[in-house]
Amino acid sequence: MENPAHFRVEIYTVPVADRFLTFDLLIMIAASLVLTAVLLTRHVIGRGMGFVVLTGYVAYVWSTP
């Protein structure tokens, strides 16, 4: 018996800017690890930590050309 559902899989390469691989990806991984550690230890992000995260985000956006 033949499977009535036929799937076609196509794989394409997607161009990625060098800056993403050398800077942005590292920042995203670091931010994820820091936020994971904070949430596993504190369970609440207060005003102080919120200010630190917001300041980090503003610095990241400001550094983007």
Legacy VTK file of the C-alpha trace (Angstrom):
# vtk DataFile Version 3.0
C-alpha trace
ASCII
DATASET POLYDATA
POINTS 65 float
0.000 0.000 0.000
1.234 3.415 -0.896
1.142 6.354 1.501
-1.445 8.871 0.181
0.316 11.832 1.801
3.261 12.964 -0.279
5.703 15.461 1.106
8.348 17.352 -0.754
11.295 18.623 1.225
13.522 21.332 -0.179
16.584 22.677 1.551
17.947 26.089 0.695
20.881 28.034 1.984
19.994 31.380 3.489
22.531 34.195 3.320
23.442 35.507 6.759
25.419 38.664 7.442
28.830 38.156 9.030
27.924 40.566 11.836
25.096 38.286 12.919
27.403 35.308 13.307
30.200 37.223 15.029
28.269 39.635 17.271
24.482 39.336 17.372
24.369 35.566 17.903
26.824 35.781 20.804
24.795 38.557 22.423
21.562 36.546 22.088
23.144 33.442 23.610
24.677 35.435 26.485
21.387 37.234 27.192
19.492 33.940 27.180
21.939 32.355 29.620
21.867 35.355 31.965
18.072 35.587 31.967
17.758 31.830 32.486
20.127 31.989 35.463
18.228 34.945 36.947
14.835 33.281 36.579
16.085 29.970 38.006
17.536 31.663 41.086
15.187 34.596 41.760
11.881 33.721 40.048
11.123 37.460 39.895
12.744 40.246 37.923
12.530 43.394 40.046
13.067 47.025 39.116
16.836 46.858 39.510
17.246 43.832 37.256
14.698 45.310 34.846
16.768 48.469 34.639
19.916 46.415 33.962
18.176 44.450 31.197
16.715 47.619 29.660
20.109 49.353 29.782
21.723 46.346 28.105
19.082 46.374 25.388
19.531 50.100 24.749
23.309 49.607 24.551
22.849 46.753 22.080
20.483 48.748 19.870
22.776 51.783 20.054
25.744 49.650 18.930
23.877 48.411 15.853
24.851 50.387 12.752
LINES 1 66
65 0 1 2 3 4 5 6 7 8 9 10 11 12 13 14 15 16 17 18 19 20 21 22 23 24 25 26 27 28 29 30 31 32 33 34 35 36 37 38 39 40 41 42 43 44 45 46 47 48 49 50 51 52 53 54 55 56 57 58 59 60 61 62 63 64
